[in-house]
Amino acid sequence: MARPEKVDEVTHLKARLDRSAAVILTDFRGLTVGEITVLRGRLRNVGAEYRVVKNRLFRIAADASGIEGLEQQLEGPTAAAFVSDDPVPVARVIQEFSRQSRKLTIKGSILAGAVIDDVRTRVLADLPDRAVLLARVVGGIAAPLSGLVGVLSGLPLKLVRALDQIREQRTAA
């Protein structure tokens, strides 16, 4: 029989997994309580909740959410950063903290229900923010449209100039 507190923890983890846009898994071995507190504060500022998870309970919650393939990521001590919105700033904070402390390691992540290894999670940290990517897409769409508007507005302008020259010729004659 499962203990009620473990059942509650699995239920809570499953709910967090279902609500999260992404989850970044880390190995926090060697970090002091003070360092983890600093990391939690930085992650809270970018919209993530960082908490230590029990591997077995997390695996059960992930299986219940339909997430498979976490065997490699759930070895050793594990902490999860539950991301509510854009995962890029959260991955960037974790990667920067990992480079500074040399103790924290990225194990991988869960993005849109798919398990991603540590290398691809680091690549995620190098991506521009969502706002920058959206601005690039809008700029890519707007550039050809503004050129088309310029071409289309040039045609009536040329017609008006031609008609104005004909009017001037007739009034001069």
N, C-alpha and C positions, 0 to 999 in steps of 0.2 A: 504494500500500500504506500502510495506517495504521501509525504507529509503535506499538510495544508499550506504551509508557507512556501514550499517549493512549487506547488500547483499555482499559487497566487503569483509567484515570481515568473513562471512560464507564461501565464496569462498576461501579465504586465509586459513582458518582453515581446510577446506576439503582437500586442496592441501597439507598442512602440515601433516594431518592424513594419506593421501595416500602415502606420501614419507617416513614417519617415520617407523622404525622397531618396536618401542614401544613408548607409551606415559604413563608417570607416573603422576597421579593426586594427588595434595596435597591441604591441607587447610593451608593457610598462615596467618590465623588470629593471631594477636598479634605481628607479626614480624615488625621490624622497616624497613625503607627504606634502611638503611645501612646494615642490616642483609640480606635483599633480594638481595642487590647488591653483597655481599660476596658470597651468595649461587649461584647467576647467574654466577659469575666468576669461582667458583669451577666446576659447571656443564658445562660451556663452555670448560674447560680444558679436560673434558672426553667426549666431543662430543655431548652435548645436548644444546637445547635452552629452557630457562625457561621463561614463560610468563603468566601473569594473563589472564584468559579467562572469558567471560560471559557465565554462565551456559546454558541459552536458546540458544544462538548462537552456542555454542559448541555441544549441543544436536542435533540441526538441521544439523550441519556439519557431526556429527557422523552418523546420520540416512542416510544422503546422501551417506556416505561411506560404508553403510551396517553394521554398528556397533550398536548392540542393547544391552540393559540391563544396561545402565549407570545411571538409576534413583537415586540409592543410592549415587553414587559417586558425583553427581552434585547437592549437597545440601550445601548451605553456600558458602563462598568465595572459589574460585577454581583457582589454578595455575597449568599449565601443563608443564612438562618437555618432550619436543619432542626429542626422541633419534634417531639418524641417523644410528647407527651401533649396538654395543653390549650393551644391556640394563643393564647388571650386574654391571659395574662400576658406572653407573648413579644411579641405585637403592642403591648402597652402599654409595655414596656421600650423597644422600638424607637421608638415614637412619642415618648415622653418624651425619649429621647436625641436624636431628630431636632429636637425643639423647642429643646433646650438648645444643640446644636452648630450648628444652622442649615446644616450641610453635608450631613448624611445625608438622603437622600430615599427614601421608600417607593415602589417601582415597582409592586408588586402582590403577590399570593400565590397559592398553590395549596392549596386546601382540599378534601379528599375527592375528589381527582382533577379538580376544576374550577378553572379559572383565574379569579381575582378581581382586579379593577382596584384602583388605589391608593386610591380614595375608599372603596370597601367594606372594604378592609383597615383603613383608619383607623376606620371604624365598628366593626369587630371589636375594635379596641383599647378602645373605649368601653363594650363590653359588661361586665356583671358577671362575676366568676369563675364557674367551673363549679359550685363548692360553693354559691355564693349562688343560682344558677339552680335547682339541684336542691332547695335548701331552699324556694324559692318554689313549686316544683311540688308538693313534699310538703305544704307549708302549704295550698296550694289544694285538694289532695285531702282533707287531714285536717279542714279547717274544716267542710264539709258533713257529713262522717261523725260528727264530735263532736256536731253539732247533732242528727243522727238518733239517736245514742245517748242524748242528753238527752231527746228526745221519747219514745223507746221505754222508757227507764227510768222516766219520769214516769207512764206508764200503770199499771204494777203498783203503784207507790207510792200512786197515787190509789185503786186497788182495795183495798189493804191498809188505808188510812185509812177508807174507807167501811165495810169489814167490821168494823173496830175500833169505829166509831161505832155500828153495829148491835149489836154485842156489849155495848157500854156501855148502850145503851137497854134491852136485854133484861134485863141484870142489875139495872138500876135499877127496872124494872117488876115 
